[in-house]
Amino acid sequence: MRTIGKNRGLARLADADGHFRMVALDQRPPLFDAIARAKGITRDQVEYSDVTAAKRLLVENLAPHCSSMLFDPNFAVPAAIDLLPPRCGLIMTLEEHRVEETAGGRKSRAITNWSVEKIRAMGGDAVKVLAWYRPDADAAVNEHQKKFVREIGEDCARHDIPYVLELLVYPFLGSANHTADYVESPGKLPGLVIDSVREFAKPEYGVDLLKLESPLAANSLPARDGSAEAKAAQKEFDMIGDICRARNIPWVLLSGGAAPEKFERVLDYSYAAGASGFLAGRTIWLDAVLKNFPDRAAVSASLRKDGLGVLERLNKLTTAKGTPWKPRLPVFTEIKEEGDFARAYCNGDASACLGGPARTRTCRGKPATAVIPGVLPDKNGLCARERSDA
């Protein structure tokens, strides 16, 4: 059972029916590259004002048609926070797009001077983190990634804000298909994706919503037509669905820049396995930027025609086939009189908020029961251990 804060935050990301119809525009290198190609320049020649102008156009034209949007702090917020509709949820990215690339794998880090605390303070509805992960990477690299994800989960629990974790498989440095670009790894195996989900669905990471890639390359995914090949593909998606269902974690699909019709096929398989929506970006808006930037009027026209056409098809498919997410709020059986709730809720530790996971804290140097449903401090604020020692 999630805390009140996490339930309320997830509800802000979904539509009224519980489907996550979300648009991502936290992309940095992919947008830099698109602008560079559109203008016929190199990536390092792209100006800050170009990036903010493009992001403003995306928000202006797409925000009214999705349940929430994913922003980055350094470009999207300054560019367009004033355009985000009040009823559109705000997801804020935390990870730095520059990673440490080693022979043993990739190491992630947070954006400099950015934190869960700042995201909560600015009114963000959720924190999103991309963790590059391969179960077969160097053990030290994977321990770094696990620690990175776990510590952010602890911060999200402390500030009672939903944690959206994105997982991506990547090619090793020096491999034949290595690239640092944000593209689907052509050499990925379903087992790498599924085992990554299995690891980070564990309660110790505190994840509330998983943003996942297709376990099979979108370009090679067969039509979902009941054929033997389609049934075999469906089993891979079903394994992800089984893991998330067992952990009570809703999951959505990222587009990875796939062609719209290919991404719709990914969603078709995913929704049959229990997914609750999408958090997609380039599939919706990339062509408008590539073909028209820096002509802002032309970009807007393309977004209103083609971009919205893609988004509306995704919305329609999600409403028809996606599994609605439903909040599971705590039942306050131990709240008996005025003051009980105010005293019990969090008690200075949001990771132990009513409805949160059972945890322990220390009283007089000894383990003590944390504040959870059914366990209230007394009217002096003493924990169970302190009362028994009195």
TAZINOR-V350267 format. One record per residue. N is the residue number from 1. RES is the residue in one letter. OMEGA is omega in whole degrees, 0 to 359 (none if undefined). D_CENTER is the distance of its C-alpha to the mean C-alpha in whole Angstrom. Layout:
# TAZINOR-V350267
n=N res=RES omega=OMEGA d_center=D_CENTER
n=N res=RES omega=OMEGA d_center=D_CENTER
This chain:
# TAZINOR-V350267
n=1 res=M omega=181 d_center=19
n=2 res=R omega=178 d_center=17
n=3 res=T omega=178 d_center=18
n=4 res=I omega=182 d_center=19
n=5 res=G omega=180 d_center=17
n=6 res=K omega=176 d_center=13
n=7 res=N omega=181 d_center=15
n=8 res=R omega=179 d_center=16
n=9 res=G omega=178 d_center=12
n=10 res=L omega=179 d_center=11
n=11 res=A omega=178 d_center=14
n=12 res=R omega=181 d_center=13
n=13 res=L omega=185 d_center=10
n=14 res=A omega=173 d_center=12
n=15 res=D omega=185 d_center=16
n=16 res=A omega=180 d_center=19
n=17 res=D omega=179 d_center=19
n=18 res=G omega=177 d_center=16
n=19 res=H omega=179 d_center=14
n=20 res=F omega=180 d_center=11
n=21 res=R omega=195 d_center=12
n=22 res=M omega=180 d_center=10
n=23 res=V omega=180 d_center=11
n=24 res=A omega=171 d_center=10
n=25 res=L omega=174 d_center=12
n=26 res=D omega=182 d_center=11
n=27 res=Q omega=177 d_center=13
n=28 res=R omega=179 d_center=16
n=29 res=P omega=179 d_center=18
n=30 res=P omega=179 d_center=18
n=31 res=L omega=175 d_center=19
n=32 res=F omega=182 d_center=22
n=33 res=D omega=180 d_center=23
n=34 res=A omega=179 d_center=23
n=35 res=I omega=180 d_center=25
n=36 res=A omega=179 d_center=27
n=37 res=R omega=181 d_center=28
n=38 res=A omega=183 d_center=29
n=39 res=K omega=181 d_center=31
n=40 res=G omega=180 d_center=32
n=41 res=I omega=177 d_center=32
n=42 res=T omega=181 d_center=30
n=43 res=R omega=183 d_center=26
n=44 res=D omega=176 d_center=28
n=45 res=Q omega=179 d_center=30
n=46 res=V omega=182 d_center=27
n=47 res=E omega=179 d_center=28
n=48 res=Y omega=182 d_center=25
n=49 res=S omega=176 d_center=27
n=50 res=D omega=182 d_center=26
n=51 res=V omega=181 d_center=22
n=52 res=T omega=178 d_center=22
n=53 res=A omega=180 d_center=24
n=54 res=A omega=182 d_center=22
n=55 res=K omega=178 d_center=19
n=56 res=R omega=178 d_center=21
n=57 res=L omega=180 d_center=22
n=58 res=L omega=180 d_center=19
n=59 res=V omega=183 d_center=18
n=60 res=E omega=187 d_center=22
n=61 res=N omega=186 d_center=22
n=62 res=L omega=186 d_center=19
n=63 res=A omega=181 d_center=17
n=64 res=P omega=188 d_center=20
n=65 res=H omega=179 d_center=19
n=66 res=C omega=182 d_center=15
n=67 res=S omega=178 d_center=14
n=68 res=S omega=180 d_center=11
n=69 res=M omega=178 d_center=11
n=70 res=L omega=181 d_center=9
n=71 res=F omega=165 d_center=11
n=72 res=D omega=184 d_center=12
n=73 res=P omega=189 d_center=15
n=74 res=N omega=180 d_center=18
n=75 res=F omega=188 d_center=18
n=76 res=A omega=182 d_center=17
n=77 res=V omega=178 d_center=17
n=78 res=P omega=185 d_center=21
n=79 res=A omega=195 d_center=21
n=80 res=A omega=179 d_center=20
n=81 res=I omega=180 d_center=19
n=82 res=D omega=181 d_center=22
n=83 res=L omega=184 d_center=22
n=84 res=L omega=181 d_center=19
n=85 res=P omega=181 d_center=20
n=86 res=P omega=182 d_center=20
n=87 res=R omega=177 d_center=19
n=88 res=C omega=182 d_center=16
n=89 res=G omega=181 d_center=13
n=90 res=L omega=173 d_center=11
n=91 res=I omega=180 d_center=8
n=92 res=M omega=178 d_center=9
n=93 res=T omega=182 d_center=8
n=94 res=L omega=189 d_center=10
n=95 res=E omega=173 d_center=11
n=96 res=E omega=180 d_center=15
n=97 res=H omega=176 d_center=15
n=98 res=R omega=181 d_center=18
n=99 res=V omega=173 d_center=18
n=100 res=E omega=183 d_center=21
n=101 res=E omega=179 d_center=22
n=102 res=T omega=179 d_center=25
n=103 res=A omega=182 d_center=27
n=104 res=G omega=179 d_center=25
n=105 res=G omega=184 d_center=22
n=106 res=R omega=177 d_center=19
n=107 res=K omega=182 d_center=18
n=108 res=S omega=174 d_center=15
n=109 res=R omega=180 d_center=16
n=110 res=A omega=174 d_center=15
n=111 res=I omega=180 d_center=16
n=112 res=T omega=178 d_center=20
n=113 res=N omega=180 d_center=20
n=114 res=W omega=187 d_center=17
n=115 res=S omega=174 d_center=16
n=116 res=V omega=181 d_center=14
n=117 res=E omega=180 d_center=17
n=118 res=K omega=179 d_center=17
n=119 res=I omega=177 d_center=14
n=120 res=R omega=183 d_center=15
n=121 res=A omega=182 d_center=19
n=122 res=M omega=177 d_center=18
n=123 res=G omega=177 d_center=17
n=124 res=G omega=180 d_center=13
n=125 res=D omega=180 d_center=11
n=126 res=A omega=176 d_center=8
n=127 res=V omega=177 d_center=7
n=128 res=K omega=178 d_center=5
n=129 res=V omega=171 d_center=6
n=130 res=L omega=175 d_center=8
n=131 res=A omega=172 d_center=10
n=132 res=W omega=185 d_center=13
n=133 res=Y omega=171 d_center=15
n=134 res=R omega=178 d_center=18
n=135 res=P omega=182 d_center=20
n=136 res=D omega=177 d_center=23
n=137 res=A omega=179 d_center=22
n=138 res=D omega=185 d_center=25
n=139 res=A omega=181 d_center=25
n=140 res=A omega=177 d_center=25
n=141 res=V omega=181 d_center=22
n=142 res=N omega=176 d_center=20
n=143 res=E omega=176 d_center=21
n=144 res=H omega=181 d_center=20
n=145 res=Q omega=179 d_center=16
n=146 res=K omega=179 d_center=16
n=147 res=K omega=178 d_center=18
n=148 res=F omega=181 d_center=15
n=149 res=V omega=183 d_center=12
n=150 res=R omega=183 d_center=15
n=151 res=E omega=176 d_center=16
n=152 res=I omega=176 d_center=13
n=153 res=G omega=178 d_center=12
n=154 res=E omega=178 d_center=16
n=155 res=D omega=179 d_center=15
n=156 res=C omega=177 d_center=13
n=157 res=A omega=181 d_center=15
n=158 res=R omega=181 d_center=18
n=159 res=H omega=175 d_center=17
n=160 res=D omega=181 d_center=16
n=161 res=I omega=181 d_center=12
n=162 res=P omega=181 d_center=9
n=163 res=Y omega=178 d_center=7
n=164 res=V omega=182 d_center=3
n=165 res=L omega=176 d_center=4
n=166 res=E omega=179 d_center=5
n=167 res=L omega=178 d_center=9
n=168 res=L omega=170 d_center=12
n=169 res=V omega=183 d_center=15
n=170 res=Y omega=176 d_center=18
n=171 res=P omega=179 d_center=22
n=172 res=F omega=175 d_center=24
n=173 res=L omega=179 d_center=26
n=174 res=G omega=178 d_center=29
n=175 res=S omega=185 d_center=28
n=176 res=A omega=182 d_center=30
n=177 res=N omega=183 d_center=26
n=178 res=H omega=172 d_center=25
n=179 res=T omega=176 d_center=23
n=180 res=A omega=182 d_center=20
n=181 res=D omega=179 d_center=19
n=182 res=Y omega=179 d_center=16
n=183 res=V omega=179 d_center=17
n=184 res=E omega=181 d_center=17
n=185 res=S omega=184 d_center=19
n=186 res=P omega=182 d_center=22
n=187 res=G omega=183 d_center=24
n=188 res=K omega=177 d_center=21
n=189 res=L omega=180 d_center=22
n=190 res=P omega=182 d_center=20
n=191 res=G omega=179 d_center=21
n=192 res=L omega=179 d_center=19
n=193 res=V omega=184 d_center=16
n=194 res=I omega=179 d_center=17
n=195 res=D omega=176 d_center=18
n=196 res=S omega=177 d_center=15
n=197 res=V omega=180 d_center=13
n=198 res=R omega=181 d_center=16
n=199 res=E omega=189 d_center=16
n=200 res=F omega=171 d_center=13
n=201 res=A omega=179 d_center=13
n=202 res=K omega=183 d_center=16
n=203 res=P omega=185 d_center=16
n=204 res=E omega=182 d_center=17
n=205 res=Y omega=175 d_center=13
n=206 res=G omega=183 d_center=13
n=207 res=V omega=181 d_center=9
n=208 res=D omega=180 d_center=9
n=209 res=L omega=179 d_center=6
n=210 res=L omega=174 d_center=6
n=211 res=K omega=192 d_center=5
n=212 res=L omega=172 d_center=8
n=213 res=E omega=176 d_center=11
n=214 res=S omega=177 d_center=15
n=215 res=P omega=177 d_center=17
n=216 res=L omega=181 d_center=20
n=217 res=A omega=184 d_center=20
n=218 res=A omega=184 d_center=20
n=219 res=N omega=182 d_center=23
n=220 res=S omega=182 d_center=25
n=221 res=L omega=182 d_center=23
n=222 res=P omega=174 d_center=27
n=223 res=A omega=181 d_center=27
n=224 res=R omega=190 d_center=26
n=225 res=D omega=179 d_center=30
n=226 res=G omega=179 d_center=31
n=227 res=S omega=179 d_center=32
n=228 res=A omega=179 d_center=32
n=229 res=E omega=179 d_center=30
n=230 res=A omega=179 d_center=28
n=231 res=K omega=178 d_center=28
n=232 res=A omega=178 d_center=27
n=233 res=A omega=181 d_center=24
n=234 res=Q omega=180 d_center=23
n=235 res=K omega=179 d_center=24
n=236 res=E omega=177 d_center=21
n=237 res=F omega=181 d_center=18
n=238 res=D omega=178 d_center=20
n=239 res=M omega=176 d_center=20
n=240 res=I omega=180 d_center=16
n=241 res=G omega=180 d_center=16
n=242 res=D omega=179 d_center=19
n=243 res=I omega=183 d_center=17
n=244 res=C omega=179 d_center=14
n=245 res=R omega=180 d_center=17
n=246 res=A omega=181 d_center=19
n=247 res=R omega=181 d_center=16
n=248 res=N omega=177 d_center=15
n=249 res=I omega=175 d_center=12
n=250 res=P omega=180 d_center=11
n=251 res=W omega=179 d_center=9
n=252 res=V omega=184 d_center=8
n=253 res=L omega=170 d_center=9
n=254 res=L omega=185 d_center=9
n=255 res=S omega=180 d_center=13
n=256 res=G omega=180 d_center=14
n=257 res=G omega=180 d_center=16
n=258 res=A omega=175 d_center=18
n=259 res=A omega=185 d_center=21
n=260 res=P omega=182 d_center=20
n=261 res=E omega=177 d_center=23
n=262 res=K omega=180 d_center=21
n=263 res=F omega=176 d_center=18
n=264 res=E omega=177 d_center=19
n=265 res=R omega=175 d_center=21
n=266 res=V omega=180 d_center=18
n=267 res=L omega=180 d_center=16
n=268 res=D omega=177 d_center=20
n=269 res=Y omega=184 d_center=20
n=270 res=S omega=181 d_center=16
n=271 res=Y omega=175 d_center=17
n=272 res=A omega=180 d_center=20
n=273 res=A omega=175 d_center=19
n=274 res=G omega=178 d_center=17
n=275 res=A omega=187 d_center=13
n=276 res=S omega=179 d_center=13
n=277 res=G omega=182 d_center=11
n=278 res=F omega=170 d_center=10
n=279 res=L omega=191 d_center=8
n=280 res=A omega=180 d_center=11
n=281 res=G omega=189 d_center=13
n=282 res=R omega=179 d_center=16
n=283 res=T omega=182 d_center=17
n=284 res=I omega=192 d_center=17
n=285 res=W omega=187 d_center=19
n=286 res=L omega=183 d_center=20
n=287 res=D omega=181 d_center=23
n=288 res=A omega=179 d_center=24
n=289 res=V omega=183 d_center=24
n=290 res=L omega=188 d_center=25
n=291 res=K omega=190 d_center=28
n=292 res=N omega=183 d_center=29
n=293 res=F omega=11 d_center=28
n=294 res=P omega=178 d_center=30
n=295 res=D omega=188 d_center=31
n=296 res=R omega=179 d_center=29
n=297 res=A omega=180 d_center=31
n=298 res=A omega=177 d_center=31
n=299 res=V omega=180 d_center=27
n=300 res=S omega=180 d_center=27
n=301 res=A omega=179 d_center=29
n=302 res=S omega=178 d_center=27
n=303 res=L omega=182 d_center=24
n=304 res=R omega=182 d_center=26
n=305 res=K omega=187 d_center=27
n=306 res=D omega=180 d_center=25
n=307 res=G omega=179 d_center=22
n=308 res=L omega=176 d_center=22
n=309 res=G omega=177 d_center=24
n=310 res=V omega=182 d_center=21
n=311 res=L omega=180 d_center=18
n=312 res=E omega=176 d_center=21
n=313 res=R omega=177 d_center=21
n=314 res=L omega=178 d_center=18
n=315 res=N omega=182 d_center=18
n=316 res=K omega=179 d_center=21
n=317 res=L omega=181 d_center=20
n=318 res=T omega=179 d_center=17
n=319 res=T omega=183 d_center=20
n=320 res=A omega=191 d_center=22
n=321 res=K omega=182 d_center=20
n=322 res=G omega=177 d_center=17
n=323 res=T omega=181 d_center=17
n=324 res=P omega=173 d_center=17
n=325 res=W omega=178 d_center=15
n=326 res=K omega=179 d_center=17
n=327 res=P omega=175 d_center=17
n=328 res=R omega=184 d_center=19
n=329 res=L omega=180 d_center=21
n=330 res=P omega=175 d_center=24
n=331 res=V omega=189 d_center=27
n=332 res=F omega=182 d_center=29
n=333 res=T omega=183 d_center=33
n=334 res=E omega=177 d_center=34
n=335 res=I omega=188 d_center=34
n=336 res=K omega=184 d_center=37
n=337 res=E omega=180 d_center=38
n=338 res=E omega=178 d_center=38
n=339 res=G omega=181 d_center=36
n=340 res=D omega=184 d_center=34
n=341 res=F omega=182 d_center=31
n=342 res=A omega=181 d_center=31
n=343 res=R omega=187 d_center=32
n=344 res=A omega=190 d_center=30
n=345 res=Y omega=179 d_center=26
n=346 res=C omega=181 d_center=25
n=347 res=N omega=179 d_center=28
n=348 res=G omega=181 d_center=27
n=349 res=D omega=184 d_center=24
n=350 res=A omega=178 d_center=21
n=351 res=S omega=179 d_center=20
n=352 res=A omega=180 d_center=23
n=353 res=C omega=176 d_center=22
n=354 res=L omega=181 d_center=24
n=355 res=G omega=179 d_center=22
n=356 res=G omega=182 d_center=20
n=357 res=P omega=177 d_center=21
n=358 res=A omega=180 d_center=24
n=359 res=R omega=175 d_center=25
n=360 res=T omega=173 d_center=28
n=361 res=R omega=185 d_center=29
n=362 res=T omega=173 d_center=33
n=363 res=C omega=181 d_center=36
n=364 res=R omega=176 d_center=39
n=365 res=G omega=181 d_center=37
n=366 res=K omega=177 d_center=37
n=367 res=P omega=180 d_center=34
n=368 res=A omega=181 d_center=33
n=369 res=T omega=178 d_center=31
n=370 res=A omega=182 d_center=28
n=371 res=V omega=178 d_center=28
n=372 res=I omega=180 d_center=27
n=373 res=P omega=180 d_center=28
n=374 res=G omega=180 d_center=32
n=375 res=V omega=181 d_center=32
n=376 res=L omega=171 d_center=33
n=377 res=P omega=178 d_center=35
n=378 res=D omega=186 d_center=38
n=379 res=K omega=175 d_center=40
n=380 res=N omega=179 d_center=40
n=381 res=G omega=182 d_center=36
n=382 res=L omega=178 d_center=38
n=383 res=C omega=184 d_center=35
n=384 res=A omega=181 d_center=37
n=385 res=R omega=181 d_center=38
n=386 res=E omega=179 d_center=40
n=387 res=R omega=182 d_center=42
n=388 res=S omega=180 d_center=43
n=389 res=D omega=187 d_center=44
n=390 res=A omega=none d_center=46
